[in-house]
Amino acid sequence: MPEPWSVVTETEVLSYAGAQAQVLPAGDVSYVVGPSATLVIVQAGDRPDGSAVQNSDDLTLHEPFPEGVEARLASSELPRLGFVRLPEGFMPLGELRHAVSRHAPGAIAENSPFPYRLPGELSFCQLHIADRLPFHVLDRVRPIPQHPLPSLNWLRFLPHDRVAALREFVAGWYADIPPGDETPADVDPPLPEPLLAFYRAAAGREEVYGLHNQLYTADELEDEDDGLVQFGAENQGVFVMLLDPTEADPTVQYSGLHAEHEREPLSAFLLQFLLCEASYSSPFGGFATVAAEQARRLVEPLHQVPLQPMRWPGDPTQHFVAPGLVVATAASPDGSVEIYAGSRYRSALRPLRDSDFTWERFDG
């Protein structure tokens, strides 16, 4: 391979595949199948849902896949080498390792005592970049577009008007998703106003109810024998969230969690739920487990949300924000801190690049 992170010519690139290599174009990707190696050449650019370098560690490929390419991508017999096509030449990515493949549904297997669906054609492949790309290289092969970022105007309502803060946060954070005109269904008994306000803010936007953990819609609520209402659940069903519908701003109670109830009442909890989801379910994000002092330095330039800490995913869990960015810090029993960072825009993560630790996953 050429010197790390130095641009090379097309002739040099093709030479790594060996004599009489075959070039197979497929949209934003060209595959070069040769006797010495398989080359994967992608166009520079930021394509979160397409074939492109996604972060310092991963290259994703989407269909179409030319005939014969699938076997080469999955095989370890020959090296897989990555390159990105730039205006001035080709940037080597180094060796690529197969990570994940997904296939379209195939036909039902015949003459089998246990019928099952055969795998169809390859639809997605993720390749791991063996040598992590430094940020200055990542910016060349995956330049980040700039977008106006959601503001922090919602913070001005805290800690006194939590429902107003919730409405403002949803309107700004999910501004790219058109709201619907649904209104909460009639329920008996009536629900507390903070939950009804959440339903009005979430109308038409499924993402607001959670992509990791989930709050129930009004017609999914479950009545308990003790008069409480189950209104949400952890993603694997480990614990559920309960409230007393007769209270104006009830305490959030738990069944199955280490704690019996939350510190903040429902009106604040609903905003904290949204912040948690934003930190670990947004399109772009980061995760790391670090020492407490490293976590403190990372969030120091951010605005701390002035609410009492949550009890999950760690106790305590606190939230810190910047325009278009939410960071949650969750304490672990061993003294370490899990950091979750999320945004709907990749550019909002850039300030977190200067951390003094290595992110386990980072999309910025």
Backbone torsions as a table, in degrees:
resi	resn	phi	psi	omega
1	MET	NA	154.7	178.2
2	PRO	-70.0	177.5	177.2
3	GLU	-57.5	140.7	-178.2
4	PRO	-57.1	131.9	172.2
5	TRP	64.7	25.8	174.6
6	SER	-109.3	134.8	-177.1
7	VAL	-70.5	137.8	-179.2
8	VAL	-125.0	170.0	-178.5
9	THR	-87.7	166.5	178.5
10	GLU	-63.7	-37.3	178.5
11	THR	-61.3	-43.3	178.0
12	GLU	-63.5	-41.7	179.7
13	VAL	-58.3	-51.9	-175.4
14	LEU	-64.8	-26.0	-178.2
15	SER	-64.8	-24.9	-178.9
16	TYR	-72.5	-19.4	179.6
17	ALA	-82.1	-21.6	-179.5
18	GLY	100.3	175.0	-175.5
19	ALA	-65.3	143.6	175.5
20	GLN	57.0	36.6	176.7
21	ALA	-69.5	150.4	-178.3
22	GLN	-105.4	128.5	178.7
23	VAL	-96.4	125.6	-176.6
24	LEU	-122.0	98.3	-179.8
25	PRO	-74.4	145.9	179.2
26	ALA	-153.7	80.3	179.7
27	GLY	68.2	-122.0	-178.7
28	ASP	-80.9	4.8	-177.2
29	VAL	-127.8	145.0	167.1
30	SER	-122.6	130.3	176.8
31	TYR	-104.0	135.0	178.0
32	VAL	-117.5	115.0	-176.8
33	VAL	-106.7	114.0	-177.7
34	GLY	-136.3	176.7	-177.7
35	PRO	-73.8	-17.0	-176.7
36	SER	-104.1	-27.1	-175.6
37	ALA	-167.1	165.2	169.5
38	THR	-108.5	124.5	-180.0
39	LEU	-103.8	138.1	174.9
40	VAL	-118.4	114.1	-175.9
41	ILE	-116.8	116.0	-179.1
42	VAL	-113.0	152.8	174.1
43	GLN	-72.7	143.0	174.1
44	ALA	-63.1	149.5	177.1
45	GLY	144.0	162.4	179.1
46	ASP	-101.8	105.1	179.4
47	ARG	-128.4	84.5	-175.7
48	PRO	-57.2	-31.1	-178.7
49	ASP	-108.3	16.4	-177.8
50	GLY	-129.9	-169.8	179.7
51	SER	-80.5	116.3	-176.2
52	ALA	-176.3	166.0	166.9
53	VAL	-69.7	125.2	-176.6
54	GLN	-97.4	-34.1	179.3
55	ASN	-159.1	-169.7	-176.0
56	SER	-66.1	-14.8	-173.0
57	ASP	-116.1	-17.9	-166.7
58	ASP	-133.5	141.1	171.6
59	LEU	-119.5	126.6	179.4
60	THR	-110.9	144.4	-178.6
61	LEU	-127.0	135.6	179.2
62	HIS	-119.1	160.0	177.7
63	GLU	-58.8	152.6	10.7
64	PRO	-84.4	152.2	174.0
65	PHE	-117.1	116.6	179.8
66	PRO	-58.9	157.2	-179.0
67	GLU	-58.0	133.4	178.7
68	GLY	91.1	-15.1	-176.9
69	VAL	-73.3	-38.2	-177.4
70	GLU	-56.2	-45.6	-178.9
71	ALA	-62.7	-38.4	179.6
72	ARG	-67.0	-39.8	-178.1
73	LEU	-67.3	-34.2	-177.6
74	ALA	-86.9	-21.3	-175.4
75	SER	-80.6	148.4	176.3
76	SER	-108.8	9.5	-178.0
77	GLU	-69.5	-37.3	178.7
78	LEU	-120.3	150.1	179.2
79	PRO	-66.6	149.0	171.3
80	ARG	-108.2	121.8	-177.1
81	LEU	-116.6	135.8	-177.7
82	GLY	-106.3	146.7	176.5
83	PHE	-144.2	151.6	174.7
84	VAL	-120.0	130.4	-179.1
85	ARG	-82.1	117.8	176.3
86	LEU	-109.6	164.4	177.0
87	PRO	-57.4	-32.2	-175.3
88	GLU	-96.2	-0.6	-179.1
89	GLY	151.4	-144.3	-175.1
90	PHE	-128.7	129.7	178.2
91	MET	-95.8	118.6	178.1
92	PRO	-70.7	137.4	174.7
93	LEU	-99.9	-13.8	-176.6
94	GLY	89.1	-159.0	-176.2
95	GLU	-76.7	143.5	179.2
96	LEU	-113.9	139.5	178.7
97	ARG	-117.1	136.0	-179.5
98	HIS	-66.3	132.1	179.7
99	ALA	-116.0	-57.1	-174.0
100	VAL	-142.6	140.9	171.1
101	SER	-128.8	143.5	173.8
102	ARG	-129.7	144.6	-177.8
103	HIS	-121.8	149.8	172.3
104	ALA	-68.2	153.1	178.1
105	PRO	-60.0	135.7	179.2
106	GLY	-103.6	-163.7	-178.0
107	ALA	-77.1	159.4	175.6
108	ILE	-73.7	131.6	-179.6
109	ALA	-64.5	136.4	179.5
110	GLU	-99.4	157.9	175.5
111	ASN	55.9	38.2	178.7
112	SER	-120.9	136.9	178.4
113	PRO	-66.1	-20.2	177.9
114	PHE	-126.5	88.0	-175.9
115	PRO	-57.2	136.9	177.1
116	TYR	-148.1	163.2	-177.8
117	ARG	-91.3	126.1	178.3
118	LEU	-71.7	150.1	175.6
119	PRO	-66.3	138.5	177.3
120	GLY	-90.6	-151.4	-177.6
121	GLU	-72.3	150.5	177.7
122	LEU	-60.8	130.4	179.9
123	SER	-116.4	-20.4	-175.9
124	PHE	-155.9	142.6	176.0
125	CYS	-144.7	131.4	175.0
126	GLN	-110.1	128.0	178.7
127	LEU	-114.6	137.3	-179.9
128	HIS	-93.3	130.7	178.1
129	ILE	-80.9	116.3	-171.3
130	ALA	-59.1	-43.4	179.0
131	ASP	-106.8	110.5	-175.0
132	ARG	-51.9	134.7	-179.2
133	LEU	-75.6	132.0	171.3
134	PRO	-68.5	157.8	-173.2
135	PHE	-62.4	-33.3	-178.5
136	HIS	-68.2	-29.3	175.1
137	VAL	-77.1	-42.9	178.6
138	LEU	-56.3	-38.9	-179.7
139	ASP	-67.5	-22.7	177.9
140	ARG	-82.8	-39.4	-175.8
141	VAL	-89.1	-19.8	178.8
142	ARG	-140.2	69.4	179.9
143	PRO	-61.0	138.9	-174.1
144	ILE	-93.4	122.0	174.8
145	PRO	-70.7	149.4	179.4
146	GLN	-98.4	137.5	178.7
147	HIS	-132.1	151.4	168.9
148	PRO	-61.7	133.3	-175.1
149	LEU	-100.3	147.5	176.0
150	PRO	-56.6	140.7	-176.9
151	SER	-83.1	178.3	177.2
152	LEU	-106.4	25.1	-178.4
153	ASN	-58.9	-27.9	-178.2
154	TRP	-64.5	-23.3	-179.0
155	LEU	-64.9	-24.5	-175.2
156	ARG	-67.0	-17.5	-179.7
157	PHE	-84.7	-10.4	-176.1
158	LEU	-95.1	148.3	3.7
159	PRO	-92.7	7.9	-167.0
160	HIS	-83.8	-41.7	-177.2
161	ASP	-116.9	83.3	-174.5
162	ARG	-68.2	-35.1	-179.5
163	VAL	-66.4	-41.1	177.0
164	ALA	-63.8	-40.0	177.6
165	ALA	-62.3	-40.5	178.2
166	LEU	-60.4	-48.2	-179.6
167	ARG	-59.2	-45.4	-177.8
168	GLU	-67.0	-39.2	179.4
169	PHE	-63.1	-48.5	-179.6
170	VAL	-60.3	-44.0	-178.2
171	ALA	-62.4	-36.8	-179.4
172	GLY	-83.2	-47.4	-175.2
173	TRP	-65.7	-39.2	-177.5
174	TYR	-105.3	30.1	-177.7
175	ALA	-63.0	-22.8	-179.7
176	ASP	-81.5	-4.7	177.9
177	ILE	-109.8	116.4	-178.3
178	PRO	-60.4	132.2	177.3
179	PRO	-73.5	156.4	175.6
180	GLY	-96.5	-177.1	-179.8
181	ASP	-114.2	17.2	179.4
182	GLU	-68.0	146.5	174.5
183	THR	-115.6	151.3	-179.4
184	PRO	-56.2	137.2	178.1
185	ALA	-66.4	152.7	175.6
186	ASP	-65.0	130.4	-179.3
187	VAL	-127.1	153.6	-179.9
188	ASP	-135.0	115.0	5.8
189	PRO	-78.3	167.4	178.9
190	PRO	-58.8	150.9	-178.6
191	LEU	-94.0	157.3	175.4
192	PRO	-60.4	145.5	-176.7
193	GLU	-58.4	-38.0	178.4
194	PRO	-58.0	-38.3	179.6
195	LEU	-71.1	-37.8	176.3
196	LEU	-64.6	-38.2	177.4
197	ALA	-64.2	-38.2	176.0
198	PHE	-60.8	-45.1	-179.8
199	TYR	-62.2	-40.0	179.0
200	ARG	-65.6	-40.1	179.7
201	ALA	-68.6	-34.1	-175.6
202	ALA	-84.4	-8.3	-170.7
203	ALA	-48.1	123.2	176.6
204	GLY	81.0	0.0	-177.7
205	ARG	-124.8	95.8	-175.9
206	GLU	-60.7	-31.3	-177.5
207	GLU	-58.4	-30.5	-175.9
208	VAL	-65.0	-28.8	-179.9
209	TYR	-75.3	-9.3	176.3
210	GLY	111.3	135.9	175.2
211	LEU	-105.6	-15.6	178.0
212	HIS	-106.3	-86.4	165.8
213	ASN	-78.9	169.8	-171.8
214	GLN	-144.2	138.9	166.5
215	LEU	-97.5	143.7	-177.3
216	TYR	-80.4	149.5	169.6
217	THR	-72.7	168.7	-175.0
218	ALA	-59.8	-33.3	-178.7
219	ASP	-86.7	1.3	177.4
220	GLU	-104.5	-4.4	-177.5
221	LEU	-60.2	145.2	-177.8
222	GLU	-119.8	125.5	178.0
223	ASP	-81.0	134.8	176.8
224	GLU	-96.9	160.4	-178.8
225	ASP	-63.9	-26.7	-177.6
226	ASP	-89.1	9.3	178.7
227	GLY	92.4	-9.4	176.6
228	LEU	-77.1	163.0	178.6
229	VAL	-119.9	127.9	174.9
230	GLN	-84.1	120.7	-173.5
231	PHE	-122.2	4.1	178.4
232	GLY	-174.0	168.3	-177.5
233	ALA	-153.1	152.5	171.3
234	GLU	-68.1	153.4	-168.1
235	ASN	-62.9	-24.8	177.7
236	GLN	-106.8	10.2	178.7
237	GLY	75.4	15.4	-178.7
238	VAL	-65.1	-41.6	176.6
239	PHE	-139.9	159.4	176.9
240	VAL	-124.2	161.2	-178.1
241	MET	-110.4	134.5	-174.0
242	LEU	-128.5	153.6	175.4
243	LEU	-146.3	159.6	174.7
244	ASP	-95.2	110.8	-175.0
245	PRO	-68.8	-10.2	-179.5
246	THR	-85.2	-10.1	-179.3
247	GLU	-95.1	147.4	-177.8
248	ALA	-69.1	-40.7	178.5
249	ASP	-141.1	78.1	-168.1
250	PRO	-71.6	161.5	169.8
251	THR	-70.7	137.5	175.4
252	VAL	-84.3	119.9	-178.8
253	GLN	-106.0	158.6	-177.9
254	TYR	-124.3	148.8	167.7
255	SER	-127.2	117.6	-179.8
256	GLY	103.2	-6.0	178.5
257	LEU	-98.3	162.1	178.8
258	HIS	-64.6	-24.6	179.5
259	ALA	-107.5	150.4	-178.6
260	GLU	-82.7	-27.5	-175.5
261	HIS	-157.4	165.9	178.1
262	GLU	-85.4	162.2	178.7
263	ARG	-76.2	-42.1	-178.9
264	GLU	-91.9	151.9	175.6
265	PRO	-72.4	177.8	-174.2
266	LEU	-53.1	-43.1	-175.3
267	SER	-58.5	-38.7	178.5
268	ALA	-83.8	-36.3	179.9
269	PHE	-58.1	-40.9	-178.4
270	LEU	-61.5	-38.8	175.0
271	LEU	-67.0	-42.3	178.9
272	GLN	-63.5	-37.7	175.1
273	PHE	-58.0	-45.4	178.9
274	LEU	-61.7	-40.3	179.9
275	LEU	-66.4	-40.1	176.9
276	CYS	-61.6	-47.8	179.7
277	GLU	-61.1	-40.0	178.5
278	ALA	-63.1	-34.0	-176.0
279	SER	-75.6	-30.8	-177.5
280	TYR	-126.8	6.8	176.8
281	SER	-125.4	5.8	-179.3
282	SER	-73.8	162.1	-178.7
283	PRO	-57.5	-31.7	-179.4
284	PHE	-126.2	139.5	-177.1
285	GLY	-166.5	-173.9	178.3
286	GLY	-152.0	155.1	177.5
287	PHE	-144.9	141.6	175.2
288	ALA	-159.0	153.2	170.8
289	THR	-112.2	120.9	-169.6
290	VAL	-135.8	173.3	173.4
291	ALA	-73.9	155.3	-177.0
292	ALA	-58.0	-38.4	-179.5
293	GLU	-68.3	-36.2	176.3
294	GLN	-65.0	-39.8	177.1
295	ALA	-64.1	-41.5	179.6
296	ARG	-60.6	-43.2	-179.5
297	ARG	-67.2	-35.5	-179.1
298	LEU	-64.7	-42.7	-174.1
299	VAL	-89.4	-4.9	-176.8
300	GLU	-54.8	-40.4	-179.8
301	PRO	-78.3	-6.4	-175.6
302	LEU	-92.2	169.9	177.2
303	HIS	-92.8	124.7	176.5
304	GLN	-80.3	133.7	178.3
305	VAL	-73.0	123.1	-172.3
306	PRO	-81.2	66.2	174.5
307	LEU	-133.5	158.2	177.5
308	GLN	-65.2	148.2	-177.3
309	PRO	-60.4	147.8	172.7
310	MET	-78.7	169.8	-179.3
311	ARG	-100.8	-5.0	176.6
312	TRP	-145.5	155.3	6.6
313	PRO	-73.2	-11.4	171.7
314	GLY	-135.0	163.6	-179.4
315	ASP	-123.7	107.8	9.9
316	PRO	-91.8	155.2	170.7
317	THR	-117.1	126.6	-179.5
318	GLN	-122.4	158.3	-176.9
319	HIS	-121.0	140.6	179.3
320	PHE	-133.6	142.8	-171.8
321	VAL	-136.9	157.5	169.5
322	ALA	-144.2	169.7	179.1
323	PRO	-52.8	120.2	178.2
324	GLY	74.2	10.9	-173.4
325	LEU	-137.3	136.6	172.4
326	VAL	-128.5	131.4	176.2
327	VAL	-122.6	128.4	174.5
328	ALA	-111.5	135.4	174.5
329	THR	-114.8	124.4	-176.2
330	ALA	-120.2	117.6	-178.0
331	ALA	-73.9	141.1	177.0
332	SER	-108.0	155.4	-178.9
333	PRO	-57.8	-28.1	-178.3
334	ASP	-83.1	4.3	178.5
335	GLY	95.2	-12.6	176.7
336	SER	-77.7	170.6	-178.1
337	VAL	-131.2	128.8	172.4
338	GLU	-87.5	133.3	179.8
339	ILE	-114.2	126.6	174.6
340	TYR	-118.0	127.0	178.8
341	ALA	-126.0	135.8	-177.5
342	GLY	-145.1	151.2	176.8
343	SER	-157.5	156.7	172.4
344	ARG	-89.3	-3.0	179.7
345	TYR	-133.6	126.0	-175.4
346	ARG	-58.4	-36.0	-175.5
347	SER	-62.6	-25.3	-178.2
348	ALA	-68.4	-17.8	-179.6
349	LEU	-83.9	-11.3	-174.2
350	ARG	-55.1	-39.7	-180.0
351	PRO	-60.5	-18.1	-178.5
352	LEU	-87.7	-1.1	178.9
353	ARG	-65.0	-29.9	-172.5
354	ASP	-84.8	27.2	179.4
355	SER	-71.2	158.4	178.4
356	ASP	-96.7	26.1	175.7
357	PHE	-141.3	168.3	179.7
358	THR	-98.2	122.3	177.6
359	TRP	-67.4	137.6	173.5
360	GLU	-71.9	-33.3	172.7
361	ARG	-144.2	135.6	-178.9
362	PHE	-156.4	122.9	-176.2
363	ASP	-101.4	4.5	-174.2
364	GLY	-86.7	NA	NA
